[in-house]
Structure formats: structure tokens, C-alpha cells
Amino acid sequence: MKYLLIFVTLICVGLFTFSRTVAPPNQLDWLNAVWPGDSGVDRVAQGVVFDEKNGLKLDVWAPTGSGDAKKPVLVFFYGGGWVNGERTHYGFAAKAFAAKGFVVVVPDYRKVPKIRFPVFNQDAAQSVKWVRDNIAKFGGDPDRVAVAGHSAGAYLAVMLALNPQYLTEIGVDPKIIKAGVGLSGPYDFIPFDSRRSIDAMHLWPRPLETQPVTYVSKDAPPLMLATGTADDTVKPRNAIILTQRLHAVGTQVEFHAYEGLNHEDVVKALSKPFRKSAPVLDDAVAFLKGALK
């Protein structure tokens, strides 16, 4: 009883701290791991190299004992302003979607200052190529692939969904992406007014080519764009403008603005301890299952 009380106290203190601060994703992942729920999920592959030249790796999470039926696939790109982030810190996001019936792939990608635009987009495309060629071994259906991400990861996901160039140039049919979910992503951010966007993009001679909104097309796959109304890191206008542009050309798009949530709150809502703060996971799952059925 004594140890149970200590354990519960530690969890409560951790939750209180997380709720009042911007917590590093690895700490959120730890807290999520000890929180009950999301059972029946395994990390079926860890540290798989998908780009030997650059040493890029990915992890795969899947429902336990899913049998022979192939599952829809979600490639989840983490955020970090194109400069931070590690795939191993986002098990909380992967487990959340895997518990809902998806085979989830979380890849790494190269970051600033070692590289600049468009290298991170090219790395993201390489991970999708790996999915096309290998995901069936892990119970995933290569004909039902979606992309998702938070912040800079949402940028990667939406760029792949809207701009066919990155997949086409490596021999992958862009139509492999059947749907996309962007959480708190930057899609229309010229002029570059933050250190991270300047560092990542300013060397490219044609700035409009760095913007997802540039590639709006009626041929784009269905997208869900979500933001928090209190997000002052990536302003909600990014998702609002892209939603309006997609609507204008007749592309299927679903928009969610979560009242009172800031930039980090939106991705935290995927984790078990904070899932009741907003229906981010339920909305994304409902959208993806509708688009991939």
C-alpha cells in the first residue's frame, strides 16, 4: 500500500508539472507509458534503416495479434521546428493510433543546421517509399497509407500530400497517400519571421516553393487540419488559410480548432494522461478511417 501511494503521488506530481509547463516529448512519452490504457499494441520494429546513405531510421507500431487482415497505415512525423526531435520520443503518438487499429510508422529525418529546405521533405518521402516496399511484412496495407504530423511534422505530412514532386522524383506514385492529418502545422508563413523558419528556409531562392499552400490542388487527398485557438507558436491562420484554399478548389478538407489549446497541447492530447483535454485522437481516427475505408 505504501509503494502504491508513492507511485500514485509521483504520477500526480508529474501530471501537474506537465500541465503547467512545456514538457519535453521524452518525458511525456514516459508518463504515457506508465498510464493505463492503449493495450494490445506492440512496437514490432525498432531502428529500421530506411535510408542507408544518410543513416535514417524508423520504428513501427502495430496492434497485437491482428491476424492476416491488413491494417491501414499511418506515417507520423514528429515536430521540433525542423531542428529538434527524435522518433523514440513519440511512442505515445504511435501507440495512440496503433490502439485504434493502424500500423504506425515513425521515421526520423535530417534537421537544421546540418541541412536546409528541401532536404527534410526528401527524407520524409524516402520513409513513404520504405512503407510502400515493406509495410506488408508488418501487417500494413500499402494501398491504405495516410500521413500525419505535429508542427514541423505536420508541414512534412502536408507537403507530401500536396506536392507530388518529392515522391515522384524517387519513383513513388504520389497517390499512395490517401489522406493526411496536420496538427498545428505551418502552411503559409511568408515572410519568414521566426528564427527557425529563417534558418530552415531562407537560403532557398524561390520562397513560395517552401509553402504548402502553394501546392493546393483539386487532386490532393483528403486532409484534416487542426489547431489550438491559443497557439502563438504556429498561428491558427495557417490552418484556416489552407482550409479555405482547399475548399475553394473542391478538395475534401476537415478543420478543427480546439478551444484554449496551445501549440503543445494539441499533440499532448494524443497521450493518455491528456486525452480528455480535447478529442484530437478521436477526430483524427474518425477522419482517417473514413478516408481510408
C-alpha positions in Angstrom: 0.0 0.0 0.0 2.9 2.3 0.9 4.5 1.8 -2.5 1.2 2.2 -4.4 0.7 5.6 -2.6 4.2 6.7 -3.6 3.6 5.6 -7.2 0.3 7.5 -7.4 1.8 10.6 -5.8 4.7 10.6 -8.3 2.2 10.3 -11.2 0.1 13.1 -9.9 3.1 15.4 -9.4 4.3 14.5 -12.9 0.9 15.2 -14.4 0.6 18.6 -12.5 4.1 19.5 -13.8 3.2 18.5 -17.4 0.0 20.5 -17.3 1.8 23.7 -16.3 5.0 23.6 -18.4 6.1 22.8 -21.9 7.3 19.3 -21.3 9.9 17.6 -23.5 8.4 14.8 -25.6 10.5 12.1 -24.0 9.1 13.0 -20.6 5.6 12.9 -22.0 6.4 9.6 -23.6 7.5 8.2 -20.2 4.4 9.5 -18.4 2.2 8.0 -21.2 4.0 4.6 -20.8 3.0 4.2 -17.1 -0.5 5.5 -17.6 -3.2 2.8 -18.1 -4.8 2.3 -21.5 -3.9 1.7 -25.1 -3.3 -2.0 -24.5 -2.9 -4.5 -27.3 -0.1 -2.6 -29.1 3.5 -3.7 -29.9 6.5 -2.0 -31.3 7.1 -4.6 -34.0 10.2 -3.0 -35.4 12.8 -0.5 -33.9 15.6 1.4 -35.5 15.0 0.0 -39.0 17.2 1.8 -41.5 15.2 3.2 -44.4 17.9 5.4 -45.9 21.3 3.8 -45.7 23.2 6.7 -47.3 22.1 9.1 -44.5 21.6 6.5 -41.7 17.9 7.4 -41.2 15.8 5.0 -39.1 12.2 4.4 -38.2 10.1 2.5 -35.7 6.9 0.5 -36.5 4.0 0.0 -34.0 1.0 -2.3 -34.7 -2.0 -3.8 -33.0 -1.2 -7.1 -31.2 -2.4 -10.3 -32.8 -4.2 -8.6 -35.7 -4.2 -11.8 -37.8 -4.0 -11.9 -41.6 -6.1 -8.8 -42.3 -4.0 -5.9 -43.5 -4.4 -2.7 -41.4 -4.4 0.9 -42.6 -1.1 2.6 -42.3 -0.2 5.9 -40.7 3.2 7.6 -41.2 3.6 10.0 -38.3 6.2 12.8 -38.5 7.1 14.5 -35.2 7.7 18.2 -34.8 10.5 20.3 -33.4 10.9 23.3 -35.7 13.0 21.4 -38.3 15.8 21.4 -35.7 14.8 19.1 -32.8 13.0 15.8 -32.3 13.6 12.1 -32.2 11.4 9.3 -33.3 12.0 7.4 -30.0 10.2 10.2 -28.0 6.9 9.8 -29.9 5.8 6.3 -28.8 2.8 8.0 -27.1 1.5 9.2 -30.5 2.3 5.9 -32.3 0.6 3.8 -29.6 -2.5 6.0 -29.6 -3.1 5.3 -33.3 -2.0 1.7 -33.2 -4.5 1.0 -30.4 -7.2 2.3 -32.9 -6.2 -0.3 -35.5 -3.4 1.4 -37.5 0.1 0.2 -38.3 2.1 3.3 -37.4 5.5 4.3 -38.8 7.5 7.0 -37.0 10.6 8.0 -39.1 13.5 10.3 -38.3 14.6 13.0 -40.7 17.6 15.3 -41.1 17.4 18.7 -39.4 18.8 22.2 -39.4 21.7 23.3 -39.2 23.2 20.3 -41.0 20.6 20.6 -43.8 18.1 23.2 -45.1 14.9 23.1 -47.2 14.0 20.8 -49.0 16.1 18.0 -47.6 13.7 17.2 -44.7 10.9 16.8 -47.2 13.0 14.4 -49.3 13.8 12.4 -46.2 10.0 12.2 -45.4 9.4 10.9 -49.0 12.0 8.2 -48.5 10.2 6.9 -45.5 7.0 6.6 -47.5 8.9 4.7 -50.2 10.0 2.3 -47.5 6.4 1.9 -46.4 5.4 1.1 -49.9 8.0 -1.6 -50.2 8.0 -3.1 -46.7 4.9 -2.4 -44.6 3.0 -5.5 -45.7 5.6 -7.5 -43.7 4.3 -5.8 -40.5 0.6 -6.3 -41.3 0.1 -2.9 -43.0 -1.8 -2.4 -46.2 0.3 -0.4 -48.8 -2.9 0.6 -50.6 -4.2 2.4 -47.5 -1.5 4.8 -46.5 -2.0 8.1 -44.7 0.4 10.7 -43.3 0.2 12.8 -40.2 2.3 15.0 -38.0 2.6 17.8 -35.5 4.1 21.2 -36.1 7.1 20.8 -38.4 5.9 17.2 -38.8 2.6 18.5 -40.0 4.5 20.6 -42.5 6.2 17.4 -43.8 2.9 15.4 -44.0 1.0 18.2 -45.8 3.9 18.9 -48.2 4.0 15.3 -49.2 0.2 15.2 -49.6 0.0 18.4 -51.7 3.3 18.5 -53.7 3.8 15.3 -55.8 7.4 16.3 -56.6 9.0 14.6 -53.6 7.6 11.2 -54.2 7.6 11.3 -58.0 11.4 12.1 -58.1 12.1 8.8 -56.2 9.8 6.7 -58.3 6.8 6.6 -55.9 3.3 7.3 -57.2 2.1 10.3 -55.1 -1.4 8.8 -55.0 0.0 6.3 -52.4 -1.0 9.0 -49.9 -4.7 8.6 -49.4 -5.2 11.1 -46.6 -3.3 13.4 -44.3 -3.7 15.0 -40.9 -1.9 18.2 -39.9 -1.8 19.2 -36.2 -0.7 22.7 -35.5 1.3 22.9 -38.7 2.9 25.9 -40.6 1.5 26.1 -44.1 1.5 29.7 -45.1 4.3 31.6 -43.3 5.9 34.0 -45.7 7.6 36.3 -44.8 9.9 34.2 -42.6 9.7 35.9 -39.2 10.9 33.3 -36.7 14.5 32.1 -36.2 13.5 28.5 -37.1 11.7 29.3 -40.3 14.5 31.7 -41.4 17.2 29.1 -40.6 15.3 26.3 -42.4 14.0 28.1 -45.5 15.7 31.4 -46.2 18.5 30.0 -48.4 16.0 28.7 -50.9 15.9 31.2 -53.9 12.2 30.8 -54.5 10.4 31.2 -51.2 6.9 30.3 -52.5 8.2 26.8 -53.1 8.7 26.3 -49.4 5.0 26.9 -48.7 2.4 24.0 -48.6 -0.3 26.5 -49.5 1.4 27.0 -52.9 0.5 23.5 -53.9 -3.2 23.5 -53.3 -4.9 21.3 -56.0 -8.2 19.6 -56.5 -6.2 16.4 -56.9 -5.0 16.5 -53.4 -6.0 13.7 -51.0 -8.5 14.5 -48.2 -6.9 16.4 -45.4 -7.8 17.2 -41.7 -6.2 20.3 -40.4 -6.3 21.0 -36.6 -5.1 23.9 -34.5 -5.4 25.3 -31.0 -7.1 28.7 -30.6 -4.3 29.6 -28.1 -1.4 28.6 -30.3 1.0 31.5 -30.5 3.9 29.4 -31.9 2.2 28.5 -35.2 -0.7 30.8 -35.6 -4.1 29.2 -36.3 -4.3 31.4 -39.5 -2.0 28.7 -41.1 -4.7 26.0 -40.9 -7.5 28.5 -41.6 -6.0 29.8 -44.8 -5.1 26.4 -46.1 -8.5 25.1 -45.3 -10.1 28.0 -47.2 -7.8 27.4 -50.3 -8.6 23.7 -50.3 -12.3 24.4 -50.1 -12.1 26.8 -52.9 -10.7 24.2 -55.3 -13.1 21.5 -54.1 -10.7 19.3 -52.1 -12.1 17.4 -49.2 -10.8 19.1 -46.0 -11.9 18.9 -42.4 -11.0 21.7 -40.0 -10.8 21.6 -36.2 -10.0 24.5 -33.8 -9.6 23.3 -30.2 -10.7 26.0 -27.8 -8.0 27.1 -25.4 -5.3 24.7 -26.5 -1.8 26.0 -27.3 0.8 24.6 -29.7 2.0 21.7 -27.5 -1.5 20.9 -26.1 -2.7 19.6 -29.4 -0.1 16.9 -29.6 -0.2 16.2 -25.9 -3.9 15.4 -26.4 -2.9 12.2 -28.2 -1.3 10.9 -25.0 -3.3 9.0 -22.4 -2.9 11.5 -19.5 -4.2 14.4 -21.5 -6.6 12.8 -23.9 -9.6 14.3 -22.2 -8.4 17.8 -22.9 -9.6 17.7 -26.5 -10.9 15.0 -28.9 -7.8 15.3 -31.2 -7.3 11.5 -31.4 -11.0 10.6 -31.9 -11.3 13.3 -34.6 -8.2 12.2 -36.4 -9.1 8.5 -36.2 -12.7 9.1 -37.4 -11.4 11.2 -40.3 -8.7 8.7 -41.3 -10.9 5.7 -41.2 -13.5 7.4 -43.3 -10.8 8.4 -45.9 -9.1 5.0 -45.9 -12.1 2.6 -45.9 
